[in-house]
Amino acid sequence: MDNNKGTLDNILGILGLVSLVAIVYHAFKSINSDTDTSVISDDALKAIQEDPKATEKIREAVDDYHDNGEWNETKLESIL
């Protein structure tokens, strides 16, 4: 009976270790994913690089969006 208990403990220990390794691997994989987070669009970045004053215009458009909850597309198109 002690031999069976020892074998069961070994099997449970191995399963626990495999589970722990799988959890750590999954956590590392999700942290190390190849996702990009863009805070600014490519068009806006290009507009800012070409015209530094566009920064103020874009900031105004964002502020208007925060106040109204809607984008002024005509204003954005004129900036970008």
C-alpha positions as CSV (number, residue, x, y, z in Angstrom):
1,M,0.0,0.0,0.0
2,D,2.9,2.4,0.8
3,N,4.4,1.6,-2.6
4,N,1.1,2.6,-4.3
5,K,0.9,5.8,-2.3
6,G,4.5,6.7,-3.2
7,T,3.8,6.1,-6.9
8,L,0.6,8.2,-6.7
9,D,2.6,11.0,-5.0
10,N,5.2,10.9,-7.8
11,I,2.6,11.0,-10.5
12,L,0.8,13.9,-8.9
13,G,4.1,15.7,-8.4
14,I,5.0,15.3,-12.0
15,L,1.5,16.4,-13.1
16,G,1.8,19.5,-10.9
17,L,5.2,20.3,-12.2
18,V,4.0,19.9,-15.8
19,S,1.0,22.1,-15.0
20,L,3.2,24.8,-13.5
21,V,5.5,24.8,-16.5
22,A,2.5,25.1,-18.8
23,I,1.2,28.0,-16.8
24,V,4.5,29.8,-16.8
25,Y,5.0,29.2,-20.6
26,H,1.5,30.5,-21.4
27,A,2.0,33.6,-19.2
28,F,5.4,34.3,-20.9
29,K,3.9,33.7,-24.4
30,S,1.0,36.1,-23.7
31,I,3.4,38.8,-22.4
32,N,5.9,38.4,-25.2
33,S,3.3,38.5,-28.0
34,D,4.1,40.5,-31.2
35,T,1.4,43.1,-30.9
36,D,1.8,46.7,-31.8
37,T,0.0,49.4,-29.9
38,S,-0.2,52.6,-31.9
39,V,-1.2,55.7,-30.0
40,I,-1.1,57.8,-33.1
41,S,-2.0,56.8,-36.7
42,D,0.6,56.7,-39.4
43,D,-1.3,59.6,-41.2
44,A,-1.2,61.8,-38.0
45,L,2.5,61.0,-37.5
46,K,3.3,62.0,-41.1
47,A,1.3,65.2,-40.7
48,I,3.2,66.1,-37.5
49,Q,6.5,65.4,-39.1
50,E,5.7,67.6,-42.2
51,D,4.0,70.4,-40.2
52,P,4.8,70.9,-36.5
53,K,1.8,73.1,-36.1
54,A,-0.4,70.2,-37.0
55,T,0.2,68.9,-33.5
56,E,-1.9,71.8,-32.1
57,K,-4.7,71.2,-34.6
58,I,-4.8,67.4,-33.9
59,R,-4.8,68.2,-30.1
60,E,-7.8,70.5,-30.7
61,A,-9.6,67.8,-32.7
62,V,-9.0,65.3,-29.9
63,D,-10.2,67.8,-27.3
64,D,-13.4,68.4,-29.3
65,Y,-13.9,64.7,-29.5
66,H,-13.6,64.4,-25.7
67,D,-16.1,67.2,-25.2
68,N,-18.7,66.1,-27.9
69,G,-18.1,62.4,-28.2
70,E,-18.0,62.7,-32.0
71,W,-15.1,63.2,-34.4
72,N,-15.2,66.2,-36.6
73,E,-14.2,64.3,-39.8
74,T,-14.0,67.5,-41.9
75,K,-11.5,69.0,-39.5
76,L,-9.4,65.8,-39.3
77,E,-9.3,65.5,-43.1
78,S,-8.1,69.0,-43.4
79,I,-5.3,68.3,-40.9
80,L,-4.3,65.0,-42.3
